[in-house]
Amino acid sequence: MALSELILKKINKIFAPNTWVEMQFRTYDIVLKTDEQGNAIQMFIGKMKEDGMIKGERYSRKIVKDKEGKVIKQHWDRKGKTH
């Protein structure tokens, strides 16, 4: 599943630092893990099971910053299926 611009717009925001964030996008359940600055760095997207785990896809975000901390480039990599 390729990430659409609408999903990217929703998940590329700043959230609470070092937390897990749950949200919904259309028919998908999304769980994000954030870093110390509040950037989403890991995403699980699919359907949430009763035990709270997501059955679907896992993505990891790569962020490259300059010396001042400004984002130079970023992208999401698909890491495979989750159970």
MARZALO-227116 format. One line per 4 residues: number of its first residue (from 1); their letters; for each residue y negated, z, x negated of N, C-alpha, C. Coordinates in Angstrom, 2 decimals. Each point is the difference from the previous one (the first is absolute). Layout:
NUM	a	Y/Z/X/Y/Z/X/Y/Z/X | ...
# end
This chain:
1	mals	1.18/0.00/-0.84/-1.18/0.00/0.84/-1.24/0.00/-0.89 | -0.82/-1.02/0.13/-1.25/-0.06/-0.73/-1.04/0.85/0.72 | -0.86/0.66/-0.77/-1.02/0.85/0.60/-1.17/-0.86/0.47 | -0.35/0.14/1.27/-1.11/-0.78/0.56/-1.33/0.64/-0.37
5	elil	-1.07/-0.76/0.16/-1.34/0.51/-0.28/-0.34/1.20/0.89 | 0.49/0.01/1.25/-0.26/1.12/0.90/0.64/1.29/-0.49 | 1.24/-0.09/-0.50/0.66/1.18/-0.55/-0.72/0.47/-1.26 | -0.33/-0.94/-0.88/-0.70/0.35/-1.24/-1.33/0.67/0.28
9	kkin	-0.71/-0.48/1.00/-1.29/0.60/0.36/0.19/1.45/0.45 | 1.09/0.27/0.67/0.27/1.35/0.51/0.47/0.96/-1.10 | 0.80/-0.48/-0.95/0.59/0.89/-1.00/-0.79/0.07/-1.31 | -0.93/-0.90/-0.25/-0.77/0.02/-1.24/-1.26/0.85/0.10
13	kifa	0.02/0.98/0.87/-1.11/0.95/0.14/0.26/1.21/-0.88 | -0.98/0.89/-0.07/0.16/1.26/-0.71/0.45/1.06/1.00 | 1.08/0.71/-0.34/0.56/1.05/0.85/-0.10/1.33/-0.74 | 0.54/1.05/0.58/0.04/1.30/-0.66/0.84/-0.11/-1.28
17	pntw	-0.44/0.62/-1.08/0.74/-0.10/-1.27/1.35/0.71/0.04 | 0.96/-0.56/-0.74/1.33/0.58/-0.19/0.68/0.43/1.29 | 0.03/-0.88/0.98/0.63/0.32/1.28/0.86/-1.16/0.47 | 0.71/0.25/1.08/0.74/-1.03/0.73/-0.76/-0.24/1.29
21	vemq	-0.30/-1.24/0.31/-0.77/-0.36/1.20/0.89/-0.83/0.91 | 0.11/0.42/1.26/0.77/-0.76/0.99/-0.97/-0.73/0.93 | 0.34/-1.25/0.32/-0.82/-0.78/0.93/0.86/-1.05/0.66 | -0.58/-0.68/0.96/0.69/-1.09/0.69/-0.83/-1.27/-0.13
25	frty	0.69/-1.12/-0.11/-0.63/-1.31/0.01/0.83/-0.89/0.90 | -0.57/-0.32/1.14/0.71/-0.77/1.03/1.32/0.67/0.33 | 1.14/-0.61/-0.29/1.29/0.61/0.33/0.63/0.70/-1.20 | -0.68/0.06/-1.13/0.53/0.58/-1.22/-0.50/1.42/-0.20
29	divl	0.88/0.85/-0.55/-0.39/1.32/-0.48/-0.25/-0.15/-1.50 | -1.05/0.64/-0.49/-0.37/-0.09/-1.41/-0.15/1.41/-0.56 | 0.55/0.22/-1.19/-0.22/1.24/-0.73/-0.52/-0.39/-1.38 | -1.16/0.58/-0.38/-0.63/-0.27/-1.28/0.01/1.24/-0.88
33	ktde	0.21/-0.19/-1.29/-0.17/1.07/-0.97/-1.28/-0.30/-0.76 | -0.87/1.01/-0.18/-1.27/-0.23/-0.67/-0.02/0.66/-1.38 | -0.88/-0.51/-0.86/-0.16/0.56/-1.34/-1.11/1.05/0.01 | -0.42/0.46/-1.18/-1.01/1.06/-0.10/-1.40/-0.43/0.44
37	qgna	-0.26/-1.31/0.09/-1.28/-0.49/0.51/0.06/-0.36/1.49 | 1.17/0.07/0.60/0.16/-0.33/1.41/0.37/-1.44/0.27 | 0.32/-0.76/-1.04/0.45/-1.38/0.17/1.47/-0.01/0.40 | 0.35/-0.84/0.94/1.41/-0.17/0.37/0.71/-0.68/-1.16
41	iqmf	1.09/0.60/-0.49/0.71/-0.57/-1.15/1.44/-0.37/0.34 | 0.49/0.52/1.13/1.36/-0.34/0.43/-0.01/-0.08/1.52 | 0.74/-0.97/0.55/0.02/-0.18/1.45/1.42/-0.28/0.46 | 0.34/0.63/1.12/1.24/-0.26/0.71/-0.39/-0.51/1.38
45	igkm	0.52/-1.17/0.38/-0.37/-0.60/1.28/1.26/-0.45/0.73 | 0.06/0.31/1.28/1.16/-0.36/0.82/0.02/0.88/1.23 | 1.19/0.48/0.35/0.19/0.90/1.14/0.40/1.38/-0.51 | -0.69/1.04/0.48/0.32/1.35/-0.40/1.22/0.50/0.78
49	kedg	0.96/0.54/-0.73/1.20/0.57/0.61/-0.30/1.45/0.42 | 0.93/0.61/0.72/-0.18/1.36/0.48/-0.19/1.01/-1.11 | 0.58/-0.26/-1.18/-0.13/0.93/-1.12/-1.30/-0.19/-0.79 | -0.88/-0.91/0.45/-1.28/-0.23/-0.64/0.00/-1.06/-1.09
53	mikg	1.16/-0.56/-0.30/0.10/-1.04/-1.01/-0.30/-1.37/0.64 | -0.54/-0.90/-0.80/-0.33/-1.34/0.47/1.15/-0.95/-0.35 | 0.44/-0.77/0.98/0.97/-1.07/-0.24/-0.79/-1.29/0.00 | -0.11/-0.64/-1.14/-0.80/-1.21/-0.11/-0.18/-0.42/-1.45
57	erys	-1.26/-0.12/-0.42/-0.32/-0.49/-1.34/-0.82/1.04/-0.78 | 0.14/-0.06/-1.33/-0.77/0.88/-0.88/-0.89/-0.86/-0.89 | -1.25/0.42/-0.17/-0.96/-0.71/-0.84/-0.64/0.98/-0.97 | -0.39/-0.51/-1.16/-0.70/0.79/-1.00/-1.28/-0.74/-0.37
61	rkiv	-1.07/0.76/-0.21/-1.30/-0.61/-0.29/-0.35/0.19/-1.46 | -0.44/-1.06/-0.64/-0.46/0.02/-1.38/-1.52/-0.13/0.02 | -0.69/0.96/-0.61/-1.46/-0.01/-0.06/-0.42/0.02/-1.47 | -0.84/-0.96/-0.40/-0.54/-0.06/-1.36/-1.49/0.30/0.08
65	kdke	-0.43/1.02/-0.79/-1.40/0.42/0.01/-0.60/-0.15/-1.39 | -1.33/-0.15/-0.05/-0.68/-0.05/-1.29/-0.32/1.43/-0.46 | -0.73/0.13/-1.10/-0.30/1.32/-0.58/-0.84/0.88/0.92 | -0.81/-0.61/0.86/-0.84/0.77/0.94/0.74/0.36/1.28
69	gkvi	1.22/-0.48/0.15/0.79/0.29/1.19/-0.13/-1.02/1.11 | -0.70/-1.09/-0.26/-0.16/-1.07/0.99/1.28/-0.85/0.04 | 0.45/-0.32/1.21/1.22/-0.79/0.16/-0.25/-1.44/-0.45 | 0.80/-0.45/-0.95/-0.09/-1.38/-0.50/0.89/-0.90/0.85
73	kqhw	1.25/0.45/0.19/0.93/-0.76/0.85/1.04/0.96/0.55 | 0.64/-0.45/1.09/1.03/0.79/0.65/0.91/-0.93/0.78 | 1.24/0.43/0.16/0.93/-0.77/0.83/1.16/0.90/0.42 | 0.66/-0.39/1.09/1.16/0.71/0.52/1.26/-0.80/-0.36
77	drkg	1.02/0.69/-0.53/1.28/-0.61/-0.33/1.06/0.50/0.97 | 0.78/-0.92/0.54/1.12/0.38/0.86/1.12/0.50/-0.89 | 0.51/1.19/0.30/1.04/0.62/-0.82/1.38/-0.03/0.66 | 0.08/-0.43/1.25/1.31/-0.12/0.63/0.11/0.75/1.30
81	kth	1.21/0.06/0.50/0.29/0.63/1.30/0.09/1.51/-0.15 | -0.32/0.68/1.10/0.20/1.45/0.09/0.96/0.25/1.15 | 0.69/1.10/-0.05/1.00/0.30/1.03/-0.44/1.16/0.81
# end
